[in-house]
Amino acid sequence: MVDRRMARLREEYETEGLSMREAHPDPIRQFDHWFNEAVDAGVPQANAMTVATADDHGRPSARVVLLKGYDLSGFVFYTNLGSRKSEELTANPRAALCFLWLELHRQVRIEGPVEVVGDADSDEYFASRPRGARIAAAASPQSREISGRLALERLVAGKKAEYRDGEVPRPAHWGGWRVRPERFEFWQGRRHRLHDRVVYLADGDGWRRVRLAP
C-alpha cells in the first residue's frame, strides 16, 4: 500500500556526515557533543527520549520521557515506581532509549541494563521540581485506571490540603531509573538515505566502534 500523503512528507537530508575518525572514542563524550549541539540549535526539549521496555513475556511498549541527567554511570529519568514502565523494568531489567533531533537529522539509540536510582539522588531531584509537579506526583496513581478527570483532580486537591503548610516529601512510590549503556548508535541522516551509523559496543573496560550500513 502506498499512502501518497507520506510521499509529500519526504525530505532530503543535506547535513554533513559522521565519520569514524570524527566520532569521539568515548560514546558519552560523543553524546555530550551532540546533545549540546541540539540544545544550542534550539531543538525543542532536546532531552526528550523514547524509552522502550518489555514485560516478562517479551511484549514491548514505548513512551517519551525526559532525560534528567547522564554521566559515566548512565542515563537517568524519573517516574512513578508503580507505573507500567517501572513494572516492566522490574520484571525485565533492560531498556532502550532513542533521542530524535529532527532539526539536525540526528538520532541516538542507547541500550543496556537498568537499576533504580538511589534515594539521595531521587530526593534531591524531587525537591528541585515545582511544587505543583510534586503534588501531582504524590497524588497520581500513574498507569492505574481512574473513573475520570474529576477523580484525579480530587486526589490532587487532597494532597494540596495535606501539604498546605509544609514541604511535599518525595513519596515512596516515586523515584528514578538509570540505564547503564552497553550499546550506542549515532545516526546521521545523509542524502539519498545513505545515512551514517556509528555503533559503540561495550568491550571490557572500553568500547569497540563499528560502522553499519544504512
Sequence and secondary structure as in RCSB ss.txt:
>XXXX:A:sequence
MVDRRMARLREEYETEGLSMREAHPDPIRQFDHWFNEAVDAGVPQANAMTVATADDHGRPSARVVLLKGYDLSGF
VFYTNLGSRKSEELTANPRAALCFLWLELHRQVRIEGPVEVVGDADSDEYFASRPRGARIAAAASPQSREISGRL
ALERLVAGKKAEYRDGEVPRPAHWGGWRVRPERFEFWQGRRHRLHDRVVYLADGDGWRRVRLAP
>XXXX:A:secstr
   HHHHHT          TTTS SSHHHHHHHHHHHHHHTT TTTTEEEEEEE TT  EEEEEEE  EEETTEE
EEEEETTSHHHHHHHHS EEEEEEEEGGGTEEEEEEEEEEE  HHHHHHHHHHS HHHHHHHHH  TTS  S HH
HHHHHHHHHHHHTTTS     TTEEEEEE  SEEEEEE  GGG  EEEEEEEETTEEEEEEE  
